[in-house]
Amino acid sequence: MANDARVNIVGNIINEPKTSQWNNTTILSFGVSVRTTKKQEGSQYYESDIYNVSVWGKQGETLLNQIQKGTMVWVEGDQMMRSYKNRNNETVTSPSVNASSVKILAKGKSNGNYQRQDNATNNLANQMQQQVDSEEEPPF
């Protein structure tokens, strides 16, 4: 699709993943919150962007029993903007990602800390969290 943009997002799943079927293909859907550090007039604050993620086929079926609300994931895929009518009949546009790859970085929080999956993802998750928590602007 010409309007797609390739994206990588890292964030936490904000709802329990749900499955649906289309042409005998399983679609796993969940929301991911991506925290962004902002600065305004010398003070720092955080904003969250919510991405609706869809994972198709066997990958979605496999992930269903491995992820839950609170799981930290790294999602790579094609971003699209979707419009829909909310409860107040207002048109809302939100980013969606048709995932080609999903990596589990940590399984929810226990005692305020993520349960890391392995040393490599532990290092990556720590680096990503340090970048979010730092006062410096990202290098890109």
C-alpha positions in Angstrom: 0.0 0.0 0.0 1.4 3.4 -1.0 0.1 5.2 2.2 1.8 2.8 4.6 4.8 3.9 6.7 7.1 1.3 8.3 7.3 1.8 12.1 8.9 0.3 15.2 7.1 1.0 18.5 8.0 0.0 22.0 5.3 0.2 24.7 2.9 -1.6 27.0 -0.2 -3.5 26.0 -3.2 -1.5 27.4 -6.0 -4.1 27.1 -6.5 -7.8 27.0 -5.7 -9.1 23.5 -8.7 -10.2 21.5 -9.0 -12.5 18.5 -11.3 -12.4 15.5 -11.5 -14.3 12.2 -11.4 -13.1 8.6 -11.4 -15.6 5.7 -10.4 -18.4 8.2 -7.4 -16.3 9.3 -6.9 -15.4 12.9 -6.4 -11.7 13.8 -5.0 -10.8 17.2 -5.8 -7.2 18.2 -4.5 -5.1 21.1 -3.6 -1.5 22.0 -0.1 -0.4 22.8 0.7 2.8 24.7 4.0 4.5 23.7 5.2 7.1 26.2 7.0 10.2 24.9 8.9 12.7 26.8 8.0 16.3 26.0 9.5 19.6 27.2 7.8 23.0 27.5 9.2 26.1 29.1 11.9 24.3 30.9 9.7 21.5 32.4 9.4 17.9 31.3 6.2 16.0 31.0 5.0 12.7 29.4 2.4 12.0 26.8 1.2 8.6 25.6 0.2 7.7 22.0 -2.0 4.7 21.6 -1.6 2.4 18.6 -4.1 -0.3 17.7 -2.0 -3.4 16.7 -3.2 -6.3 14.5 -1.2 -9.5 14.2 -2.4 -11.9 11.5 -2.3 -15.7 11.1 0.0 -18.1 13.0 2.0 -15.3 14.7 -1.2 -13.9 16.2 -2.3 -17.4 17.3 1.1 -18.0 19.0 1.2 -14.6 20.7 -2.3 -15.0 22.2 -1.2 -17.2 25.0 2.1 -15.2 25.6 0.9 -11.6 26.0 -1.5 -9.8 28.3 -2.4 -6.4 29.5 0.8 -4.8 30.8 3.3 -6.8 28.6 6.0 -4.6 27.2 6.4 -5.3 23.4 8.4 -4.1 20.5 6.2 -4.0 17.4 7.4 -3.6 13.8 4.9 -3.2 11.0 3.0 -0.9 8.6 1.3 2.1 10.2 -2.0 3.3 8.9 -4.4 5.9 10.1 -7.9 4.6 10.8 -11.1 6.6 11.3 -14.2 5.5 13.2 -17.2 6.9 15.0 -17.0 7.0 18.8 -19.8 6.7 21.3 -20.7 10.4 20.8 -20.9 9.8 17.0 -17.7 11.9 16.5 -15.2 10.9 13.9 -11.9 9.9 15.6 -8.7 9.1 13.8 -6.1 6.9 15.4 -2.8 5.2 14.3 -2.9 1.4 13.7 -0.1 -1.0 13.0 -0.4 -4.1 10.9 2.4 -6.0 12.6 5.0 -8.1 10.8 7.0 -8.8 13.9 6.2 -8.6 17.7 9.0 -9.2 20.3 8.0 -9.6 23.9 10.4 -7.4 26.0 8.9 -7.9 29.5 5.8 -9.6 31.0 3.9 -7.0 33.0 5.1 -5.5 36.3 5.8 -7.4 39.5 6.7 -5.2 42.5 7.1 -2.2 40.2 9.7 -4.0 38.0 9.2 -5.7 34.6 9.9 -9.4 34.4 12.5 -9.4 31.6 12.5 -12.2 29.1 16.3 -12.6 28.5 19.5 -10.6 28.8 19.3 -9.2 25.3 15.8 -7.9 25.7 16.6 -6.9 29.2 19.4 -4.6 27.9 17.1 -3.3 25.1 14.2 -2.6 27.4 16.5 -0.8 29.9 18.0 1.3 27.2 14.6 2.2 25.9 13.3 3.1 29.4 16.5 5.2 30.1 15.9 7.1 26.8 12.3 7.8 27.8 13.3 8.8 31.3 16.3 11.0 30.3 16.0 14.7 29.9 17.8 14.7 26.6 16.0 14.7 23.2 16.2 11.4 21.3 19.1 11.3 18.7 16.7 11.1 15.8 
